[in-house]
Every structure is written in C-alpha cells, then in structure tokens.
Amino acid sequence: KCSDAIIDGEIVVLADSGVSSFALLQQDLSAKRTNRFLYYVFDLMRLDGKDLRREPLVERKQALQDLLGEQADNAAVRFSDHFAEPGKIMLEHACRMGLEGVVSKRADAPYRSGRGPTWVKSKCTARQEFVIGGYLPSDKTGRGLRSLLVGYFEDGSLHYAGRVGTGFSTKGANDLKKRLDALKADASPFDAAVPKGKGLVWVKPELVGEVEFRSWTSDRIIRHASFQGLREDKPAEEVVQEKPKAATGKPATGQPATGKSPAK
C-alpha cells in the first residue's frame, strides 16, 4: 500500500483477560519467544516519503488507519483507537476494566518525540521504574529472593524508596538473583542509611525494575510494592521520582495505556 512508512506504537503481550501484561512481555523477551507479540500502533510520522510530523494528531491517526485498512481479529499489527472524551471519564472506565490507565493527547498537536506538554499519562495505580540497589535472599528453598531494595536518583545520588517483596515467580526470582549476584558491591549505593536485614546484599545500581505500588509515604517510601519486570530500555541514571498527574476534565484524544509507557 505504500513505499515507506515510519509508525509509532508499542509491542505488548495480552493476558487471558485481554489486558496487556508487562510481566508476560518480560517473560517472553527473556525466553526469546515472539509468538504472542502484538504491535499496537498509534501514530504515523512518515508516509510515502512525506513527513507528517507537523500534521495534527487526528489527521496522522486517520492516515494510519487508512494505511492499515480492514484488520483481521487476530492481526499482529493493530490500530490503537481513541476516544474524544474527557480524560477523567476515560480514566474511570479504564480503571474499572483493569487497565493501567490512559494517555490523553492534544488532538491538534504535531508529533514530538519524548515527553512533552501535549500528552499526559494518567494511571489507575502508582507505577514507575526504580533502580535496584540491593536484595535480601530468601530463606525458602528454591526461591532466590525475598525482597529488593530500590531507589531513584535525585541530585546525582541514589535515594532509597523502599523494599519490593512480591510479584516474582520462582524462576523470575532465581534469574534476577543471578543477574544481581554479578553486580555485587561492598557498600550501599544509597545516599543514606537504610533498614538492615539478614543476609543483605548490596549491588551496583545498574538494573532498573518496573514496580507497581499503592502509594508514597510522607518520607517518600513506597507501600505495597509489586515487581513487574526489568526495564532493559531504561538507563539507571535516568530514573527519578515521578510526579503523578491527574487526568483533567477537558476533552482530549485518549487511548488506553498499556503495560509500559508509550513508545517514543
């Protein structure tokens, strides 16, 4: 249908519920398994030699939908549809469906790579990347990890954000422990003292994990945290504390958020 095209989108793996799962995506990537991959596409930057980045978002999406044409139910490449509804309403629906949240975008915005003021991701639960600075080994046979010690960078130093003790499968915990053991360090990478534990192991702050949690405490410690998987695409030094942004009541072009941040 075209001589060339540059398309923006995101690869996901769906759980049995039909909701994308970052944990399942990480499992498939680790296993070098691709048969469950789906590519949800939501923007078109170039088509047949023409640069579309200055065109309004809604026009780029229409061109993308026209390019894809009628799609089969089991298509590996899928158009990410949108709704011109207030962001707050869309977020409420998304949360009831068990989605991570929604991305609200200005319908008339040109394409800009990276984060910017023309789109906002609103989440149903708190979720962000953290740097792993240590771990507590499990005292149970066959389970490598009891919990991770995680943090984020602030003014060039790694600030402790708490422990993550759930979300691991047995195999996932053992595989992660092997990677962490290759990064063992003699001293804590955190900028202040942290709660000790039996067998505490410090590691170089190089691995980044995606963590879902309930909330932040007043002293900036995460509560009820669950490990979702490693973020191989995120450099550790770029991990900072994310400031939550609430969805507004203003109409926008919204799309359901998937298991990770939109591709850039």
N, C-alpha and C positions, 0 to 999 in steps of 0.2 A: 504493500500500500504506500510505501514511502521509500526514498533513497537513503535517508538517515534521520535519526531522531535521538534526542537526549531526554530521558524520562527520570523523574524523581519518584521514589517510592521506598517501600520497606519490605524486607523479607520476614515472614512470620511462620510459625507453626501453630496450628489450632489444636486446642484441647477438645475432648469429646463434647464439651458444652458449646463448641463453636466460637469460643473466645480465645484470642491469641495468648500464648503462654511463653514468656521469656525463658522460663526454666526448661521447657521442652525444646526450644530453639537451641539453648546452650548444650543440651544433651545430644542433639543431632549434630551440632557442629563438632563436638568432641569425638563423636563416633564416626565423623566424616560421612554422615548419612544425609542425603538430599531429597529423598523421595517424598517427604512431607512438606517441603518448602513451598510457600505461596508468596508471590510478589504482588503486594498491593500498591498500585501506582496512583499518585495524586497530583502530579504536576508535569508539565511539558515545557521544556526550556528551548528546544530547537526542533524544527521540523522541515525537512527537505531544503536544508541549507539556510533557512530563515531563523534568526534569533528572535525568540518570543518572550524573552525575559522582561521586556518593558511593557508587554501587554497586560491588561488586568487579569487577576487570578481566574475569574469566572470564564473569561474567554479562552484562557490557556486550558482550563479543565474541559471546556466544551470541545476544543480541538483534540484533546487527549481521548475523550470519549468517542468522538467520531473516528479517530485513528484505530481504536480497539474494535469498534463495530459491535455486533451482537456476540455475546460471550456465552460459552457453554457453562453449565453449573459447576463442572469440575475443572475449569480453566486454571492453569498455573499462574497466569498473569491476570489480575483482577482490578477493575476500576474502583477506587475508593470514592464512593458517592458522598455528597454533602447535603446539609440541611440549612436553609436560610431562616434560622430560628434564633431567639435569644439564647446566649451561651448558658445562662443559669438553668433554663428549662432543659436544654440538651444534656447538661451535666447530671441533672437529677435522673433523667432517663438512662443515661449511660451507667450510673452507679447501680441502679436497680437491675440492670442487665448483667452486672458483674464485670464490666469493663474497667480499665484503669482510669479512664477519664475522657476528656475531649480536647481537641485542638481547635481553637477559634481563630479564624484568619479574616483579614480585611478583604472583602470581595473585589475591591478595585486596586489591590496592591500589586506592584510589579514583583518579579522574583528576586529575592535576595538570599544568598547562601548564609548559613549560620543563624543564630538567634537575632531577633530584632523586635521592634515595637509593633510590627504588623501582624504578629501571631502570638498567641498565648496558649500554653498547655495548662489545663485545669485538671487536677487529679481527685479521684474519689478517696484514695488513701495516700498517706505520705510515702514517697518513694524517691530514692536518689542513689547516686553512686557514692561509695566510701572506699577509702584506702585501707588495706589490711596491714596492721602493724604488729600483730602477734596472734597467738591462739593458745587455748587451753586444750590439751589432749584429753580424749575420752578415757574413762576407766572401764568402759564396757568392751568386751572382746569383739573385734571385727569392726568397730566404729572408730575412725581415726580422730575425729574432732568432737569436742564438747561445745566450744564456742569460739568465735573470732573476736578480736579486739580491733575496732575500726575507728577511723577518724577522717578528717578533711583538712585541707591546707588553708591557713589564714596567716597573712603577712609572712609567708615563706616558711612557716612552721606547721607541723602536723598536730592538730588539735584533737584530743580524744573525744569520741562521740558515743562510746558505749560498747556493749557486747551483743553479738548476734548468735543465738543458740539454737535456732530452728530453721527449717527449710532445706536441710541436707538429706539427700538419700545416702544410704550406706556407701554405695560406690562413689557418689559425688564427694562425700566427705573424705574418703580414702584418697581419691585422686587429688583433691585440693591439698590435703596434708603433704603429699609427695612434692607438690609444687612449692609449698611453703617451706618445707624442710630444706629445699635447695637454696632458700633465701635467708637462712638462719643468721641472726645477728647477736652480738654480745650485749648490746644495750638497747633500751627502749627508744623507738623513733619518735615518741610523742614529746610534746614540749612541756609537759608537767607530769607529776606522779599519777599513776592510775591504780585502781584496785588490783591487788595481787591475787593469785590463785595457785593451786597445787600444780606444779609442772609447767608453769607459764613459759612459753617460748616466744622470744622476740624475732621478728623478721624484718628484712629491708622493705621499706614502704614502696613496693613496685606493683603489686597486684591490686586491681580495682574490682570491687564486687557491687552488684546491684542489690539493694536492700529495701524491703517494704517494712514500714513500721507504723505504729499507731499515732505517735505524736512526739514532740520535743518537750523535755522538762525545762524548768526555768534556768537551770545551769547547762542547757544545751546538750543533754544526753537523750538518746532515742529510747523509746519504750516499745515493748512487744515487737521486737525486730525479727524479721524472717529473711533468710538468704535466698536470693532469686537466681544467682549465677554470676559468673565472671564477666566483666566487660573488657574484652580484649582490645576494643577500639578506643578506649579512653585512657590517655596518659595520666598517671597518678598525680602529677603536678598540677593538672587542670581541675582536680576535684575540690570544690569549695562547698560551703553550706548553701543549699538552695533556699531562696526566699519564696514561700508559696504565694501564688497569685490567684485570687478568686475569680471565677467566671462572672462577667458583668451581665446586666440585663439587656445590653444593646444587641440588636440583631447582627449576626455575623455568619460567614460561611463556615460551618462547623463540621468536623469529621471525627468519628470515634477514635480515641487514642488506642494504640496497640501496646504490645508488651515493652516497648522501649521508645525513646524519643524519636521523632520523625527523622528520616534520613536527610542529609544536608547536601 
